[in-house]
Amino acid sequence: ALYIDTEGSFVPERVEEIAARVASSAAASSAEQETTPSAGGPFAPNQLLSQIEYVRIHSQVEQLALIRDLAEHLDAHRNVRLVVLDSIAFHMRQDNQDLNKKQHALTNMFHLLTRLAHDKNCAVCVTNHITVRKVDDNKAKLVPALGDLWAHVPAERFFVYNSDDNFRGLLLHKSPSSPQILVDLNKELRVLFAPS
């Protein structure tokens, strides 16, 4: 996997924690099925971390240059099957440039990433920020930080959220004509969220 971090928010310790819980769950599952898990296995923390390439991006110019050169990088690193850009919005919201230039840069990144996913047969996951937009005097709604145009650019959109009652959910929105799917992450990924 290639993790492109625009905000400095990648936490290797969290990946280690996730890997340890998944490995522990896999070992428990093997014990129940009376099979012998491989030593360490694919979810051993060090094994998992060794398969993540990390790149920190500090500006919009760096972000655009990296995305432009990503196909060449993936040619040299053919084992990369997942590219995560976290977040596409961060530097786009920081620079004070006119809206047309910003939309052009976003459109260019979208086309490059879409072509990359298709040509290199890899998954591309892009995160965006959300913000609040006032609807009227008493109401507001959550909207994509990069505006309505970007809200409809990705093929599939995932909304991840926590509620006050400790519900962790993932809402999959594929298209306006498809029903939305809500996944209870506490239930489906209980190994990640169960108390230690």
C-alpha positions as a Markdown table, in Angstrom:
| # | Residue | x | y | z |
|---|---|---|---|---|
| 1 | Ala | 0.0 | 0.0 | 0.0 |
| 2 | Leu | 1.0 | 3.6 | -0.6 |
| 3 | Tyr | -0.2 | 6.1 | 2.0 |
| 4 | Ile | 0.0 | 9.7 | 0.9 |
| 5 | Asp | -0.4 | 11.9 | 4.0 |
| 6 | Thr | -1.1 | 15.6 | 3.4 |
| 7 | Glu | -1.8 | 16.5 | 7.0 |
| 8 | Gly | 0.7 | 14.5 | 9.0 |
| 9 | Ser | -2.0 | 12.4 | 10.6 |
| 10 | Phe | -0.7 | 8.9 | 9.8 |
| 11 | Val | -0.1 | 7.0 | 13.1 |
| 12 | Pro | 2.1 | 3.9 | 12.7 |
| 13 | Glu | 1.2 | 2.9 | 16.3 |
| 14 | Arg | -2.5 | 2.7 | 15.4 |
| 15 | Val | -1.6 | 0.4 | 12.4 |
| 16 | Glu | 0.4 | -1.8 | 14.8 |
| 17 | Glu | -2.5 | -1.9 | 17.2 |
| 18 | Ile | -4.9 | -2.9 | 14.4 |
| 19 | Ala | -2.5 | -5.5 | 13.2 |
| 20 | Ala | -2.1 | -7.0 | 16.7 |
| 21 | Arg | -5.8 | -7.2 | 17.2 |
| 22 | Val | -6.4 | -8.8 | 13.8 |
| 23 | Ala | -3.5 | -11.3 | 14.4 |
| 24 | Ser | -4.9 | -12.1 | 17.8 |
| 25 | Ser | -8.4 | -12.7 | 16.3 |
| 26 | Ala | -6.9 | -14.9 | 13.5 |
| 27 | Ala | -5.0 | -16.9 | 16.1 |
| 28 | Ala | -8.2 | -17.4 | 18.2 |
| 29 | Ser | -10.2 | -18.4 | 15.0 |
| 30 | Ser | -7.4 | -20.9 | 14.1 |
| 31 | Ala | -7.6 | -22.3 | 17.6 |
| 32 | Glu | -11.3 | -22.8 | 17.4 |
| 33 | Gln | -10.9 | -24.5 | 14.0 |
| 34 | Glu | -8.0 | -26.5 | 15.3 |
| 35 | Thr | -5.6 | -25.3 | 12.6 |
| 36 | Thr | -2.1 | -23.9 | 13.1 |
| 37 | Pro | -1.7 | -20.3 | 12.2 |
| 38 | Ser | 1.5 | -19.4 | 10.4 |
| 39 | Ala | 4.2 | -17.7 | 12.6 |
| 40 | Gly | 3.4 | -14.1 | 12.7 |
| 41 | Gly | 1.1 | -14.4 | 9.6 |
| 42 | Pro | 0.2 | -11.6 | 7.2 |
| 43 | Phe | -1.2 | -9.4 | 10.0 |
| 44 | Ala | 1.9 | -9.5 | 12.3 |
| 45 | Pro | 2.4 | -5.8 | 13.1 |
| 46 | Asn | 5.9 | -5.6 | 11.7 |
| 47 | Gln | 4.9 | -7.5 | 8.5 |
| 48 | Leu | 1.9 | -5.2 | 8.0 |
| 49 | Leu | 3.9 | -2.0 | 8.5 |
| 50 | Ser | 6.7 | -3.2 | 6.2 |
| 51 | Gln | 4.1 | -3.3 | 3.4 |
| 52 | Ile | 3.0 | 0.3 | 3.8 |
| 53 | Glu | 5.0 | 2.9 | 1.9 |
| 54 | Tyr | 4.5 | 6.4 | 3.5 |
| 55 | Val | 4.9 | 9.7 | 1.7 |
| 56 | Arg | 4.3 | 13.1 | 3.5 |
| 57 | Ile | 3.2 | 15.9 | 1.3 |
| 58 | His | 3.7 | 19.5 | 2.4 |
| 59 | Ser | 2.0 | 21.6 | -0.3 |
| 60 | Gln | -0.4 | 21.7 | -3.1 |
| 61 | Val | 2.4 | 21.8 | -5.6 |
| 62 | Glu | 4.0 | 18.6 | -4.1 |
| 63 | Gln | 0.6 | 16.9 | -4.1 |
| 64 | Leu | 0.0 | 17.6 | -7.8 |
| 65 | Ala | 3.5 | 16.6 | -8.7 |
| 66 | Leu | 3.3 | 13.3 | -6.8 |
| 67 | Ile | -0.1 | 12.4 | -8.4 |
| 68 | Arg | 1.3 | 13.3 | -11.9 |
| 69 | Asp | 4.3 | 10.9 | -11.3 |
| 70 | Leu | 2.4 | 8.2 | -9.5 |
| 71 | Ala | 2.0 | 5.9 | -12.5 |
| 72 | Glu | 5.8 | 5.8 | -13.0 |
| 73 | His | 6.2 | 5.1 | -9.3 |
| 74 | Leu | 3.8 | 2.2 | -9.4 |
| 75 | Asp | 5.6 | 0.8 | -12.5 |
| 76 | Ala | 8.7 | 0.6 | -10.3 |
| 77 | His | 6.8 | -0.8 | -7.3 |
| 78 | Arg | 4.4 | -3.4 | -8.8 |
| 79 | Asn | 3.4 | -4.8 | -5.4 |
| 80 | Val | 1.4 | -1.7 | -4.6 |
| 81 | Arg | -2.3 | -2.5 | -4.9 |
| 82 | Leu | -3.8 | 0.3 | -2.7 |
| 83 | Val | -3.2 | 4.0 | -2.9 |
| 84 | Val | -4.6 | 6.2 | -0.1 |
| 85 | Leu | -4.6 | 10.0 | -0.5 |
| 86 | Asp | -5.4 | 11.4 | 2.9 |
| 87 | Ser | -6.7 | 14.1 | 2.3 |
| 88 | Ile | -7.2 | 15.6 | -1.1 |
| 89 | Ala | -8.8 | 18.6 | 0.5 |
| 90 | Phe | -6.2 | 19.7 | 3.0 |
| 91 | His | -3.8 | 21.7 | 0.7 |
| 92 | Met | -6.6 | 22.7 | -1.7 |
| 93 | Arg | -8.3 | 24.5 | 1.1 |
| 94 | Gln | -5.1 | 26.2 | 2.4 |
| 95 | Asp | -4.0 | 28.0 | -0.7 |
| 96 | Asn | -5.6 | 31.3 | -1.6 |
| 97 | Gln | -6.1 | 30.7 | -5.3 |
| 98 | Asp | -9.1 | 31.5 | -7.5 |
| 99 | Leu | -11.9 | 28.9 | -7.7 |
| 100 | Asn | -11.3 | 28.1 | -11.4 |
| 101 | Lys | -7.7 | 27.1 | -10.8 |
| 102 | Lys | -8.7 | 25.0 | -7.8 |
| 103 | Gln | -11.4 | 23.2 | -9.7 |
| 104 | His | -9.0 | 22.7 | -12.6 |
| 105 | Ala | -6.4 | 21.1 | -10.2 |
| 106 | Leu | -9.1 | 18.9 | -8.6 |
| 107 | Thr | -10.3 | 17.7 | -12.0 |
| 108 | Asn | -6.8 | 17.0 | -13.1 |
| 109 | Met | -6.1 | 15.0 | -10.0 |
| 110 | Phe | -9.4 | 13.1 | -10.4 |
| 111 | His | -8.6 | 12.1 | -14.0 |
| 112 | Leu | -5.0 | 11.1 | -13.1 |
| 113 | Leu | -6.2 | 8.9 | -10.1 |
| 114 | Thr | -9.0 | 7.3 | -12.1 |
| 115 | Arg | -6.6 | 6.4 | -14.9 |
| 116 | Leu | -4.1 | 5.1 | -12.4 |
| 117 | Ala | -6.7 | 2.8 | -10.8 |
| 118 | His | -7.7 | 1.5 | -14.2 |
| 119 | Asp | -4.2 | 1.2 | -15.8 |
| 120 | Lys | -2.4 | -0.2 | -12.8 |
| 121 | Asn | -5.2 | -2.3 | -11.5 |
| 122 | Cys | -5.1 | -0.9 | -8.0 |
| 123 | Ala | -7.6 | 0.6 | -5.6 |
| 124 | Val | -7.5 | 4.3 | -5.0 |
| 125 | Cys | -9.0 | 5.7 | -1.8 |
| 126 | Val | -9.2 | 9.5 | -1.5 |
| 127 | Thr | -10.4 | 11.2 | 1.7 |
| 128 | Asn | -12.1 | 14.6 | 1.8 |
| 129 | His | -13.0 | 16.9 | 4.7 |
| 130 | Ile | -16.6 | 17.8 | 5.5 |
| 131 | Thr | -17.8 | 21.1 | 6.7 |
| 132 | Val | -21.1 | 22.6 | 7.8 |
| 133 | Arg | -23.2 | 24.7 | 5.4 |
| 134 | Lys | -26.1 | 26.8 | 6.8 |
| 135 | Val | -29.3 | 25.9 | 5.1 |
| 136 | Asp | -31.6 | 28.4 | 6.8 |
| 137 | Asp | -31.7 | 30.3 | 10.2 |
| 138 | Asn | -32.3 | 27.1 | 12.2 |
| 139 | Lys | -30.7 | 24.4 | 10.1 |
| 140 | Ala | -27.3 | 23.3 | 8.8 |
| 141 | Lys | -26.1 | 20.3 | 7.0 |
| 142 | Leu | -22.8 | 18.5 | 6.5 |
| 143 | Val | -21.3 | 18.9 | 3.0 |
| 144 | Pro | -18.0 | 18.0 | 1.3 |
| 145 | Ala | -15.3 | 20.6 | 2.0 |
| 146 | Leu | -14.4 | 20.9 | -1.7 |
| 147 | Gly | -17.9 | 21.8 | -2.7 |
| 148 | Asp | -20.7 | 20.2 | -4.6 |
| 149 | Leu | -18.7 | 19.5 | -7.7 |
| 150 | Trp | -16.3 | 17.2 | -5.9 |
| 151 | Ala | -19.2 | 15.6 | -4.0 |
| 152 | His | -20.2 | 13.8 | -7.2 |
| 153 | Val | -16.8 | 13.1 | -8.6 |
| 154 | Pro | -15.9 | 9.8 | -6.9 |
| 155 | Ala | -17.6 | 6.6 | -8.1 |
| 156 | Glu | -18.3 | 5.4 | -4.6 |
| 157 | Arg | -18.5 | 7.5 | -1.5 |
| 158 | Phe | -18.0 | 6.3 | 2.1 |
| 159 | Phe | -19.1 | 8.4 | 5.0 |
| 160 | Val | -17.5 | 7.3 | 8.3 |
| 161 | Tyr | -18.9 | 8.7 | 11.5 |
| 162 | Asn | -19.2 | 8.3 | 15.3 |
| 163 | Ser | -22.3 | 9.1 | 17.3 |
| 164 | Asp | -22.7 | 10.3 | 20.9 |
| 165 | Asp | -23.9 | 6.8 | 21.9 |
| 166 | Asn | -20.6 | 5.2 | 20.6 |
| 167 | Phe | -22.1 | 4.0 | 17.3 |
| 168 | Arg | -19.4 | 3.8 | 14.6 |
| 169 | Gly | -20.9 | 3.7 | 11.2 |
| 170 | Leu | -19.9 | 3.5 | 7.5 |
| 171 | Leu | -22.5 | 4.7 | 5.0 |
| 172 | Leu | -21.8 | 3.6 | 1.4 |
| 173 | His | -23.3 | 5.8 | -1.2 |
| 174 | Lys | -22.7 | 4.4 | -4.7 |
| 175 | Ser | -24.9 | 6.6 | -6.8 |
| 176 | Pro | -28.2 | 8.6 | -6.6 |
| 177 | Ser | -30.0 | 5.6 | -8.2 |
| 178 | Ser | -28.7 | 3.0 | -5.8 |
| 179 | Pro | -29.8 | 2.6 | -2.2 |
| 180 | Gln | -27.4 | 3.7 | 0.5 |
| 181 | Ile | -25.9 | 0.9 | 2.7 |
| 182 | Leu | -25.2 | 1.4 | 6.4 |
| 183 | Val | -22.6 | -0.8 | 8.1 |
| 184 | Asp | -22.3 | -1.0 | 11.9 |
| 185 | Leu | -18.5 | -1.0 | 12.3 |
| 186 | Asn | -18.7 | -2.0 | 15.9 |
| 187 | Lys | -20.4 | -5.2 | 14.8 |
| 188 | Glu | -18.6 | -5.9 | 11.5 |
| 189 | Leu | -15.1 | -4.9 | 12.8 |
| 190 | Arg | -15.5 | -5.7 | 16.4 |
| 191 | Val | -12.0 | -7.0 | 16.6 |
| 192 | Leu | -10.8 | -3.4 | 16.0 |
| 193 | Phe | -13.1 | -1.7 | 18.4 |
| 194 | Ala | -13.5 | -4.2 | 21.2 |
| 195 | Pro | -12.0 | -3.2 | 24.6 |
| 196 | Ser | -8.4 | -4.3 | 25.0 |
